[in-house]
Amino acid sequence: MPVAFLPSPARGVWHLGPLPVRAYSLCLVGGILLGVWVASRRYLRAGGRPAFIIDAATWAVPFGLAGARLYSVLTEYGSYFGTGHDWLRAFRVWDGGLGMPGAIAAGAAGVWLACRRAGVQVAPVAGAAAPGLSFGLALGCLGNWFTQQYYGRPSALPWAVEISPAHRVPGYENYATFQPAFLYQFGWDVLTGLLVIWAARRLLLPGDRAFALWLALYAAGGYGAESLRIDATRHLFGLRVNQWVLALVFAGSLGYLYRTRRRRGPDQVTGAPPGPDGPASLGHPRPPGRLRTLAQWAGMHR
């Protein structure tokens, strides 16, 4: 046991009378709300329809949750089915076990359907959503701190996370502190969101390229976090299945960025009303000399 370490919360469930309130669910819902809020403000700034992001979220959120759980069940089916396992756990989303690649793919399909039904351009929506997704996923990662699920190899670092005996991976029962993979993922997601905002403005990326950049960065960070994990999972040619999926996402995103390298933004939603500094846009550089609070720099306020 190191002298300094990050303790895990003593409990992850509270009760309001007969109603259980789970920390994982609170982080998940908070991440969704944060992501929708950031995306909505950025899309509105580009001249998009008011409240359209909320309408799109009514498609993306259930699609994303279903895709995340399906991905987790398919890639970790040994944890849900077979001797000694309760298959009903496959429906207990509040206990954790959400596959983010499945969530992103299914959620993107939900947004595409919402845009198609409303006759809205997909690229500006994607560009507005990319940083929101990153910040929302960061907050959602903290739910793993309460469930003690997303950690790596044993570690004596000062920021190693303490894992209770009931949550330790078989074979590592004699170790108390481990690499906090969830914390690394949290920091990477926050940094990624800020980098995408900066790149969209300075490099004048249209929305589809900003989203592809976010996908590439997310996949790179996720691959690194997966390489630390020690929980049992399916492997192919020495790598975890999630690592193969993330590697394919990374390669595909880079390929798309290269193929569209001559395209420049910023996105301008058709019919966008001009603001006091000219047309609002997701990638429009900020005029020099303007006060840059964090909220303003993130594109949430004019």
C-alpha positions in Angstrom: 0.0 0.0 0.0 1.6 3.3 -1.1 1.8 6.2 1.3 -0.4 8.3 -1.0 -3.2 7.0 -3.2 -6.6 7.9 -4.6 -9.3 6.3 -2.4 -12.4 4.9 -4.1 -15.8 6.2 -2.8 -17.1 4.2 0.1 -20.5 3.8 -1.6 -22.0 4.3 -5.1 -25.7 4.0 -4.2 -27.8 6.2 -2.0 -31.5 5.6 -1.2 -34.3 8.2 -1.2 -36.8 6.1 0.5 -37.4 3.1 -1.7 -35.7 4.8 -4.7 -32.0 3.9 -5.3 -29.8 6.7 -6.6 -26.7 5.4 -8.3 -23.6 7.5 -8.8 -22.8 5.8 -12.1 -26.3 6.8 -13.4 -25.9 10.3 -12.2 -22.5 10.7 -14.0 -24.0 9.2 -17.1 -27.0 11.5 -17.1 -24.8 14.5 -16.2 -22.5 13.7 -19.1 -25.5 13.5 -21.5 -26.8 16.9 -20.3 -23.4 18.5 -20.5 -22.8 17.2 -24.0 -26.2 18.4 -25.2 -25.7 21.8 -23.6 -22.3 22.4 -25.2 -23.4 21.1 -28.6 -26.6 23.2 -28.5 -24.8 26.4 -27.7 -22.2 25.8 -30.4 -24.8 24.9 -33.0 -26.9 27.9 -32.1 -23.8 30.2 -32.5 -23.4 28.8 -36.0 -26.9 29.9 -36.8 -28.6 26.5 -36.4 -32.2 26.0 -35.5 -32.9 26.7 -31.8 -33.5 23.5 -29.9 -32.6 21.2 -32.8 -29.8 19.6 -30.9 -32.2 18.7 -28.1 -34.5 17.2 -30.8 -31.5 15.2 -32.2 -30.6 14.1 -28.7 -34.0 12.4 -28.3 -32.8 10.1 -31.1 -29.1 9.9 -30.3 -29.4 9.1 -26.6 -31.6 6.0 -26.7 -29.7 4.8 -29.8 -26.4 5.4 -28.1 -27.4 3.6 -24.9 -28.7 0.6 -26.8 -25.6 0.5 -29.0 -23.3 0.8 -25.9 -24.9 -2.0 -24.1 -25.1 -4.2 -27.2 -21.4 -3.7 -27.9 -20.5 -4.5 -24.3 -22.6 -7.7 -24.4 -21.2 -8.9 -27.7 -17.6 -8.2 -26.8 -17.9 -9.5 -23.2 -20.6 -12.1 -23.5 -18.7 -14.4 -21.1 -19.5 -12.0 -18.3 -23.2 -12.2 -19.0 -24.0 -15.7 -20.2 -22.9 -19.2 -19.3 -22.5 -21.1 -16.1 -22.5 -19.0 -13.0 -23.7 -15.8 -14.7 -27.0 -14.1 -14.6 -28.1 -13.1 -18.1 -30.4 -10.4 -16.7 -27.2 -8.4 -16.0 -27.2 -7.6 -19.7 -30.1 -5.2 -19.1 -28.7 -3.6 -15.9 -27.2 -0.5 -17.6 -27.0 1.3 -14.2 -24.3 -1.2 -13.0 -21.8 -0.1 -15.7 -20.5 -1.9 -18.7 -21.2 0.4 -21.6 -19.0 0.1 -24.7 -18.3 3.6 -26.0 -17.5 2.5 -29.6 -21.0 1.1 -29.8 -22.5 4.2 -28.2 -20.7 6.5 -30.7 -21.7 4.5 -33.7 -25.3 4.0 -32.7 -25.6 7.6 -31.5 -24.2 9.0 -34.7 -26.8 6.9 -36.6 -29.6 8.4 -34.4 -28.3 12.0 -35.2 -28.2 11.2 -38.9 -31.8 10.0 -38.9 -32.8 13.1 -37.0 -31.1 15.4 -39.5 -32.6 13.5 -42.4 -36.1 13.8 -41.0 -35.7 17.5 -40.3 -33.8 18.4 -43.5 -30.8 19.7 -41.6 -27.2 19.6 -42.7 -25.3 16.8 -40.8 -21.8 18.4 -40.9 -22.5 21.5 -38.8 -24.3 19.3 -36.2 -21.3 16.9 -36.1 -18.9 19.8 -35.6 -21.0 21.3 -32.8 -21.4 17.9 -31.2 -17.8 16.7 -31.2 -16.5 18.8 -28.2 -19.8 18.2 -26.4 -19.3 14.5 -26.8 -15.8 14.7 -25.4 -16.8 16.7 -22.3 -19.8 14.5 -21.7 -17.8 11.3 -22.0 -15.3 12.8 -19.5 -17.9 13.3 -16.9 -19.4 9.9 -17.6 -15.9 8.3 -17.0 -16.1 9.4 -13.4 -18.9 6.9 -12.9 -16.3 4.2 -13.1 -14.7 5.6 -10.0 -17.8 4.7 -8.0 -18.3 1.3 -9.6 -14.5 0.5 -9.4 -14.5 -1.0 -12.8 -12.2 0.8 -15.1 -8.7 0.4 -13.8 -5.3 -1.0 -14.9 -2.3 -2.8 -13.6 -1.2 -2.7 -9.9 0.6 0.5 -9.2 2.3 2.3 -6.3 2.0 5.8 -7.8 0.7 8.6 -5.6 -2.4 8.8 -7.9 -3.1 5.1 -8.0 -6.7 4.2 -7.1 -7.6 2.0 -4.2 -9.8 -0.9 -5.2 -11.8 -2.8 -2.6 -11.3 -6.6 -2.4 -14.8 -7.3 -3.8 -13.9 -5.5 -7.1 -10.4 -6.8 -7.7 -9.7 -8.8 -10.7 -9.1 -12.5 -10.0 -5.3 -13.1 -9.6 -4.8 -9.6 -8.2 -6.5 -10.0 -4.8 -3.2 -9.2 -2.9 -2.8 -5.8 -4.6 -4.7 -2.8 -3.2 -3.9 0.1 -5.6 -4.0 0.1 -9.4 -3.6 2.4 -12.4 -6.7 4.7 -12.6 -7.5 4.2 -16.2 -10.8 6.1 -15.8 -8.9 9.1 -14.6 -6.5 9.0 -17.6 -9.5 8.7 -19.9 -11.2 11.7 -18.1 -8.2 13.9 -18.6 -7.7 12.9 -22.2 -11.4 13.5 -23.0 -11.2 17.0 -21.6 -8.0 17.8 -23.4 -9.4 16.4 -26.7 -12.5 18.6 -26.5 -10.4 21.7 -26.1 -8.1 20.6 -28.9 -11.0 20.1 -31.3 -12.4 23.6 -30.4 -9.0 25.1 -31.1 -8.4 23.2 -34.3 -11.9 24.0 -35.7 -11.2 27.7 -35.2 -7.5 28.0 -36.1 -7.5 25.5 -38.9 -10.9 26.4 -40.2 -12.2 22.8 -40.1 -15.7 22.1 -41.4 -17.9 20.1 -39.1 -17.3 16.7 -40.6 -13.5 17.1 -40.4 -13.7 18.4 -36.8 -15.7 15.3 -35.9 -13.2 13.0 -37.7 -10.4 14.7 -35.7 -12.2 14.1 -32.5 -12.8 10.5 -33.4 -9.0 10.0 -34.1 -8.0 11.6 -30.9 -10.6 9.7 -28.9 -9.5 6.4 -30.4 -5.8 7.1 -29.6 -6.5 7.9 -26.0 -8.9 4.9 -25.6 -6.3 2.6 -27.1 -3.8 3.7 -24.5 -6.3 3.3 -21.6 -7.3 -0.2 -22.9 -3.6 -1.3 -22.9 -3.5 -0.7 -19.1 -6.5 -2.9 -18.2 -6.2 -6.3 -16.7 -9.8 -7.5 -16.5 -10.6 -10.6 -18.5 -11.8 -10.0 -22.0 -11.6 -11.5 -25.5 -8.2 -11.1 -27.3 -7.3 -11.3 -31.0 -3.7 -11.7 -31.9 -2.5 -10.5 -28.5 -4.7 -7.4 -28.4 -8.0 -6.7 -26.7 -11.0 -6.6 -29.0 -11.6 -3.0 -28.0 -8.0 -2.1 -29.1 -8.6 -3.5 -32.5 -11.9 -1.6 -32.8 -10.2 1.7 -31.7 -7.3 1.1 -34.1 -9.7 0.7 -37.0 -11.5 3.9 -35.9 -8.2 5.8 -35.7 -7.1 4.6 -39.1 -10.5 5.4 -40.7 -10.6 8.8 -39.2 -7.1 9.7 -40.4 -8.0 8.4 -43.8 -11.0 10.6 -43.9 -9.0 13.6 -42.8 -6.4 13.0 -45.5 -9.1 12.5 -48.2 -10.8 15.8 -47.3 -7.5 17.7 -46.6 -8.3 20.4 -49.2 -11.6 21.3 -47.7 -11.8 24.3 -45.5 -14.5 25.7 -43.2 -15.9 27.2 -41.3 -19.3 25.7 -41.4 -22.0 28.2 -42.0 -25.5 26.9 -41.5 -27.8 28.0 -44.3 -29.8 31.1 -43.3 -27.6 31.8 -40.3 -28.4 35.3 -38.9 -25.3 37.7 -38.8 -24.1 38.7 -35.4 -22.4 41.9 -34.4 -19.0 40.6 -35.6 -20.3 39.1 -38.8 -21.8 35.7 -39.5 -21.5 33.3 -36.6 -19.8 30.0 -37.4 -18.3 27.0 -35.6 -14.8 27.7 -36.9 -14.8 31.5 -37.2 -11.7 33.0 -35.6 -12.3 35.3 -32.6 -11.6 39.0 -33.2 -8.3 40.1 -31.6 -8.5 41.8 -28.3 -11.6 40.1 -27.0 -11.7 38.9 -23.5 -11.3 35.2 -23.5 -13.0 33.5 -20.6 -13.1 29.7 -20.8 -16.8 29.8 -21.7 -16.2 32.3 -24.5 -13.2 30.5 -25.9 -15.3 27.2 -25.9 -17.7 29.0 -28.2 -20.6 29.0 -25.8 -21.1 32.8 -25.7 -20.6 35.5 -28.3 
